[in-house]
């Protein structure tokens, strides 16, 4: 999981991520969202709102780490929702997710 979080930090510096619910929702409605990553301890209400948005826009969604851990990796105190903006970056992140699950 550490590799994935480090990779997300690089993706953020490259401008390939949205941070937070509002920015991620705007990217989804604008057709610019390829993947959503949620904190495992995101509130049920927020999870449902994001899940609905992902279904409506055919975007995959994964729960990956707690809010504090996700936030720390991306330079925030806590973070519940991260959007991935490019298909290439989404594919690379999904590859990292698969590798993390195999460890």
N, C-alpha and C positions, 0 to 999 in steps of 0.2 A: 504493500500500500504506500510505503514511503516513496518509491519510484514514481508512482502515479501522482502523488501530491507534488513532488518536485517537477514533474512534467507539466502539471497544471500551472505552476509558477512561471515556467517558461512560456506557456501558451498565453498567459495573462500579459507578460511583457511584450509579446508579439501582437497584442491587440485582438486576439482570437476568442476572447471570452466576454460574457456579460456577467455582472455580479449583482445578485439580488433579484427579488421577484419582479419588480417593476421593469427593470431593464431587460430581463429575460422575456417577460410577457410582450414587451414592445417588439423585440426581435422576432418572436414567434408570429405575431400578427402581421409583421412586415415581411414574412417569408424568408427571414435570414437565419433561422435557428436550425441547427443540425442535430443537437443532442442536449439533454438536460441532466445535470448531476445534482442530486439532493443530499442534504445532510440526513443521517439516519434518525436524528432526534428533531427533525422538523415537525412543527405542529400538524395534527391531522387535517385541520382546515386548509393550511397552505399546501400540504401534499395533495389534497383533493383538487384544489384550484389548479395546481400545476399539472396534475394528471389529466384533468379535463382539457386543458390547453394543449397538452401534448397529443392527446387523442384527436382533437379537432384539426391539428396541423401535421399529423403523422410524424411526430418526433419521438425518438426513443428516450427513455428516462431510466436512470440508475440511482440507487441510494448507495453512497460510498463511505462516508466518514461522519463523525459528529461535527456539529456546527463550529466548535472551538478549533478542532483540528483542520477543518476545511478553511476556516477563516485565517488561521495562522499561516497556512501554506500560500495564501493569496494576499497577505498583507493587511488583513482585517482582524478585528477582535473575534467576531463570530460571523458566520455566513451560512445561510440555509439553502440558497439556490444559485446555481452557476449554469449559464448557458454557453454552448459551444457554437461558434458562428460559421465554421467552414466544414464541409463534408470530409476534407482531408484530415483536419484536426480531430474531428469526431471519430474517424476510423482509427487514428493513432491512439486516441484515448481508450477506445473499446479494446484495442489490442493490449494496452497496459492493464485494463481491468481484467481481461482474460488471464494474463500472466500473473497478476496478483492473486487471483483465485486458485491458480495452479500451485502456488507456493505453499 
